[in-house]
Amino acid sequence: MISKWLNSLKIYSLSVIAVHFFIITFFFPKIVFSTIAMVLLLIVMYVWVDLIHTIEEAHRKDLLNLIYTSTCQETIDLLCYELYLHDENSLVGHRPFNRHGI
C-alpha cells in the first residue's frame, strides 16, 4: 500500500517538474539552452583537466620509478633533470622539491 502511494507520488512530482520545465523552456528557450550548454561545458572541462592531471601524474611516477631503478649515474642525472622540467612545466606549476622531485 505504501509503495503504491510512493510510486504515485514519484510519478506526480516528476510530471509536475516536467511540465514546469517545458513551460519555462517554451517561454525562455535561450536561457534554458545556454544554462544547459554551460553546465555541459563545465563537465567537459572538468573531465579534460582530470585527464591531463592523471596523465601528468602517471608520467611523473614513471620518471620517479626510472630514477630509483636505474644504476647508471648519468641516466639518473638526466632523469632528474627531466623530472625537474616536468615539475616546472606541469599543470600545477613550479613545485620546488628536492633532487629526486619528492
WOMO-V942152 format. One record per backbone hydrogen bond with DSSP energy under -0.5 kcal/mol. NH is the residue of the N-H (numbers start at 1). CO is the residue of the C=O. If there is no record, write none. Layout:
{{NH	CO} {NH	CO}}
//
This chain:
{{5	1} {6	2} {7	3} {8	4} {9	5} {10	6} {11	7} {12	8} {13	9} {14	10} {15	11} {16	12} {17	13} {18	14} {19	15} {20	16} {21	17} {22	18} {23	19} {24	20} {25	21} {26	22} {27	23} {28	24} {32	28} {33	29} {34	30} {35	31} {36	32} {37	33} {38	34} {39	35} {40	36} {41	37} {42	38} {43	39} {44	40} {45	41} {46	42} {47	43} {48	44} {49	45} {50	46} {51	47} {52	48} {53	49} {54	50} {55	51} {56	52} {57	53} {58	54} {59	55} {60	56} {61	57} {62	58} {63	59} {64	60} {65	61} {66	62} {67	63} {68	64} {69	65} {70	66} {76	72} {77	73} {78	74} {79	75} {80	76} {81	77} {82	78} {83	79} {84	80} {85	81} {86	82} {87	83} {88	84} {89	85} {90	87} {93	90} {96	94} {97	95} {101	98}}
//
